[in-house]
């Protein structure tokens, strides 16, 4: 009781302000690769704590050397996030309430994507569509042109029409939002990839190697539709199989009855 009596109203306000700032910082880095970097920093801190606890002097010395340059390293690593925070602070948006995303009708969203993919495939128009999942892809989203619209087959089709400003790049989708188009993706350097695959398919594989994203590519030479996931690709996938896999991978798992089929097993089945 004596401890509670010593707490002042200013202490409560101070704690609430700091808590809210920390919350906004978490919201700011969520959806970016900074999340994985923070996990790495946590592992380093854990190693430092264990070295101190068990008197591991060599490891402790190594950790101390890392902390000496740690502040500068953090500034360099989190430069995009810090810049974004300062920009939002200047615009007065950092302390604004974030609006919740409406998940919408999942089946309708998938049907719109399939409708666009079928249209592009029939006319042999190249396309690359990336579905974001747990790994944040904001770094790649920012490399393209921001759109922020609802998903529709008409918009997707128009984006990939040849000789238009946004056709040469990837479309990024997060839940029910078409985030951006004309985005640049990392190319896979896997030497075992078939030489028949062009830049678009290598980008789809590369994106699936560095994240858990689901990538759909349409070939402009053959019109074949391919699906890339976990660094692997299924070429010339049929419409029914594509729909089933998109539902399997993108729909939230709510029960064991809906557990996802391992991609390697599904890939072997569809490749015959």
C-alpha positions as CSV (number, residue, x, y, z in Angstrom):
1,X,0.0,0.0,0.0
2,X,2.9,2.4,0.8
3,X,4.2,1.7,-2.7
4,X,0.9,2.6,-4.3
5,X,0.6,5.7,-2.2
6,X,3.9,6.9,-3.7
7,X,2.6,6.7,-7.3
8,X,1.7,10.1,-8.6
9,X,-0.7,10.9,-11.4
10,X,2.3,12.2,-13.4
11,X,3.9,8.7,-13.1
12,X,0.8,7.1,-14.6
13,X,0.7,9.6,-17.4
14,X,4.4,9.1,-18.1
15,X,3.9,5.3,-18.3
16,X,0.9,5.6,-20.6
17,X,2.7,7.9,-23.0
18,X,5.8,5.7,-23.2
19,X,3.6,2.6,-23.6
20,X,1.7,4.3,-26.5
21,X,5.0,5.4,-28.2
22,X,6.3,1.8,-28.0
23,X,3.0,0.5,-29.4
24,X,3.2,2.9,-32.3
25,X,6.8,1.9,-33.0
26,X,5.7,-1.8,-33.1
27,X,2.9,-0.9,-35.6
28,X,5.4,1.0,-37.6
29,X,7.9,-1.9,-38.1
30,X,5.2,-4.5,-38.4
31,X,5.0,-5.7,-42.0
32,X,8.6,-5.0,-42.7
33,X,11.8,-7.0,-42.6
34,X,12.7,-5.1,-39.5
35,X,10.7,-7.7,-37.5
36,X,13.2,-10.3,-38.4
37,X,16.1,-8.0,-37.6
38,X,14.5,-7.3,-34.2
39,X,14.4,-11.1,-33.6
40,X,18.1,-11.2,-34.4
41,X,18.9,-8.4,-32.0
42,X,16.9,-10.3,-29.3
43,X,19.1,-13.4,-29.9
44,X,22.2,-11.3,-29.5
45,X,20.9,-9.9,-26.2
46,X,20.0,-13.4,-25.0
47,X,23.5,-14.5,-25.8
48,X,25.0,-11.6,-23.9
49,X,22.8,-12.4,-20.9
50,X,23.8,-16.0,-20.9
51,X,27.5,-15.1,-21.2
52,X,27.1,-12.9,-18.1
53,X,25.2,-15.4,-16.1
54,X,27.6,-18.3,-16.7
55,X,30.8,-16.2,-16.8
56,X,31.6,-17.0,-20.4
57,X,34.3,-14.4,-20.7
58,X,35.2,-14.8,-24.3
59,X,31.6,-14.7,-25.5
60,X,31.0,-11.8,-23.1
61,X,33.9,-9.8,-24.6
62,X,32.6,-10.5,-28.1
63,X,29.2,-9.2,-27.1
64,X,30.6,-6.1,-25.6
65,X,32.5,-5.4,-28.8
66,X,29.3,-5.7,-30.7
67,X,27.5,-3.4,-28.4
68,X,30.2,-0.8,-28.9
69,X,29.1,-0.3,-32.5
70,X,25.6,-1.4,-31.9
71,X,23.9,2.0,-31.8
72,X,25.4,3.0,-35.1
73,X,24.5,-0.4,-36.6
74,X,20.9,-0.1,-35.4
75,X,20.6,3.4,-37.0
76,X,21.9,2.0,-40.3
77,X,19.8,-1.1,-40.3
78,X,16.5,0.6,-39.3
79,X,17.1,3.7,-41.5
80,X,13.9,3.1,-43.6
81,X,11.8,2.7,-40.5
82,X,13.3,5.7,-38.8
83,X,12.8,7.8,-41.9
84,X,9.2,6.7,-42.1
85,X,8.6,7.5,-38.5
86,X,10.0,11.0,-38.9
87,X,7.9,11.6,-42.0
88,X,4.7,10.5,-40.2
89,X,5.7,12.6,-37.2
90,X,6.1,15.6,-39.5
91,X,2.7,15.0,-41.1
92,X,1.1,14.5,-37.7
93,X,0.1,10.9,-38.4
94,X,2.3,9.1,-35.9
95,X,-0.2,9.5,-33.1
96,X,-3.3,9.1,-35.2
97,X,-5.4,6.0,-34.6
98,X,-4.8,3.2,-37.1
99,X,-7.8,2.0,-39.0
100,X,-8.5,-1.7,-38.9
101,X,-8.3,-3.7,-42.1
102,X,-11.5,-5.2,-43.4
103,X,-10.8,-8.8,-44.5
104,X,-13.8,-8.7,-46.8
105,X,-15.1,-11.6,-48.8
106,X,-12.2,-14.0,-49.2
107,X,-13.9,-16.0,-52.0
108,X,-14.7,-12.9,-54.0
109,X,-11.1,-11.7,-53.8
110,X,-9.7,-15.0,-55.0
111,X,-12.3,-15.2,-57.8
112,X,-11.3,-11.7,-59.0
113,X,-7.7,-12.7,-59.2
114,X,-8.5,-16.0,-61.0
115,X,-10.6,-14.1,-63.5
116,X,-7.8,-11.7,-64.3
117,X,-5.2,-14.6,-64.5
118,X,-7.4,-16.5,-66.9
119,X,-7.9,-13.4,-69.1
120,X,-4.1,-12.7,-69.2
121,X,-3.3,-16.4,-69.8
122,X,-5.6,-16.7,-72.8
123,X,-4.1,-13.6,-74.4
124,X,-0.5,-14.5,-73.4
125,X,0.0,-11.3,-71.4
126,X,2.8,-11.6,-68.9
127,X,1.9,-11.0,-65.2
128,X,3.3,-11.4,-61.7
129,X,1.0,-11.3,-58.7
130,X,2.4,-11.6,-55.1
131,X,0.2,-12.4,-52.1
132,X,1.7,-11.2,-48.8
133,X,1.3,-13.4,-45.8
134,X,3.2,-13.4,-42.4
135,X,6.5,-11.9,-43.7
136,X,6.2,-8.2,-44.3
137,X,6.9,-7.0,-47.8
138,X,6.8,-3.2,-47.4
139,X,10.3,-2.8,-48.7
140,X,9.2,-4.3,-52.0
141,X,5.9,-2.5,-52.0
142,X,7.7,0.8,-51.7
143,X,9.8,0.0,-54.9
144,X,6.6,0.3,-57.0
145,X,3.7,2.7,-57.5
146,X,1.3,2.8,-54.6
147,X,-2.3,2.0,-55.5
148,X,-4.2,1.0,-52.4
149,X,-7.4,-0.1,-54.1
150,X,-9.8,-3.0,-53.7
151,X,-8.9,-6.1,-55.7
152,X,-10.7,-6.3,-59.0
153,X,-10.1,-8.3,-62.2
154,X,-10.4,-5.1,-64.3
155,X,-7.6,-3.3,-62.4
156,X,-5.3,-6.3,-62.5
157,X,-5.9,-6.8,-66.2
158,X,-5.3,-3.2,-67.0
159,X,-2.1,-3.1,-65.0
160,X,-0.4,-5.8,-67.1
161,X,-1.5,-4.7,-70.6
162,X,1.7,-4.4,-72.6
163,X,3.4,-1.0,-73.1
164,X,1.6,0.6,-70.1
165,X,3.6,2.2,-67.3
166,X,3.0,-0.5,-64.7
167,X,3.1,-3.7,-66.7
168,X,6.8,-4.5,-66.2
169,X,6.8,-5.4,-62.5
170,X,4.9,-7.2,-59.8
171,X,1.5,-6.5,-58.2
172,X,1.6,-6.7,-54.4
173,X,-1.6,-7.8,-52.6
174,X,-2.2,-7.7,-48.8
175,X,-5.4,-9.3,-47.7
176,X,-8.2,-7.4,-49.6
177,X,-6.0,-4.6,-50.8
178,X,-4.1,-4.2,-54.0
179,X,-1.1,-2.3,-52.5
180,X,1.1,-1.4,-55.4
181,X,2.1,-2.3,-59.0
182,X,5.4,-2.1,-60.9
183,X,7.3,-3.5,-57.9
184,X,10.8,-4.9,-58.2
185,X,11.5,-8.3,-56.7
186,X,14.7,-10.2,-55.9
187,X,15.7,-12.7,-58.6
188,X,16.5,-16.2,-57.6
189,X,20.1,-17.3,-57.9
190,X,19.3,-21.0,-57.7
191,X,21.5,-22.7,-60.3
192,X,19.1,-25.6,-60.7
193,X,16.2,-23.5,-62.1
194,X,15.3,-24.4,-65.6
195,X,16.9,-22.2,-68.3
196,X,13.5,-21.9,-69.9
197,X,12.3,-19.6,-67.1
198,X,12.6,-15.9,-67.7
199,X,13.0,-13.0,-65.4
200,X,9.4,-12.9,-64.3
201,X,9.5,-16.5,-63.1
202,X,12.9,-16.1,-61.4
203,X,11.5,-13.1,-59.6
204,X,8.5,-15.2,-58.4
205,X,10.9,-17.9,-57.1
206,X,13.2,-15.3,-55.6
207,X,10.3,-13.7,-53.7
208,X,9.2,-17.0,-52.4
209,X,12.8,-17.8,-51.2
210,X,13.1,-14.6,-49.1
211,X,9.6,-14.7,-47.7
212,X,6.5,-16.8,-47.3
213,X,4.7,-15.0,-50.0
214,X,2.6,-16.8,-52.6
215,X,3.5,-15.8,-56.2
216,X,1.4,-16.3,-59.4
217,X,3.2,-15.8,-62.7
218,X,1.8,-15.8,-66.2
219,X,4.1,-16.4,-69.1
220,X,3.9,-14.0,-72.0
221,X,5.5,-16.6,-74.4
222,X,3.2,-19.6,-73.6
223,X,0.4,-18.2,-71.5
224,X,1.1,-20.8,-68.9
225,X,0.3,-20.0,-65.3
226,X,2.8,-20.9,-62.6
227,X,2.7,-20.9,-58.8
228,X,5.8,-20.2,-56.7
229,X,6.0,-20.9,-52.9
230,X,8.9,-21.7,-50.5
231,X,11.5,-21.4,-53.3
232,X,9.7,-24.0,-55.5
233,X,7.6,-23.5,-58.6
234,X,4.8,-25.4,-60.3
235,X,4.5,-24.6,-64.0
236,X,1.4,-24.9,-66.2
237,X,-0.8,-25.3,-63.2
238,X,-4.5,-25.9,-64.0
239,X,-7.2,-23.5,-62.8
240,X,-8.8,-25.9,-60.3
241,X,-5.4,-26.7,-58.7
242,X,-4.5,-23.0,-58.6
243,X,-7.8,-22.1,-56.9
244,X,-7.5,-24.9,-54.4
245,X,-3.9,-24.0,-53.5
246,X,-4.7,-20.3,-53.1
247,X,-7.6,-21.2,-50.8
248,X,-5.3,-23.6,-48.9
249,X,-2.5,-21.1,-48.4
250,X,-4.2,-17.8,-48.0
251,X,-7.3,-18.7,-46.0
252,X,-6.7,-18.5,-42.3
253,X,-6.5,-21.9,-40.6
254,X,-9.2,-22.1,-38.0
255,X,-9.2,-25.8,-37.3
256,X,-7.2,-28.9,-37.9
257,X,-9.6,-29.9,-40.6
258,X,-8.3,-26.9,-42.6
259,X,-4.6,-27.5,-42.0
260,X,-2.5,-26.7,-45.1
261,X,-1.0,-29.4,-47.3
262,X,2.8,-29.3,-47.3
263,X,3.8,-27.5,-50.6
264,X,6.4,-30.1,-51.5
265,X,3.8,-32.9,-51.3
266,X,1.2,-30.8,-53.3
267,X,3.9,-29.9,-55.9
268,X,4.8,-33.5,-56.5
269,X,1.2,-34.4,-57.0
270,X,0.5,-31.6,-59.5
271,X,3.7,-32.2,-61.4
272,X,2.7,-35.8,-61.9
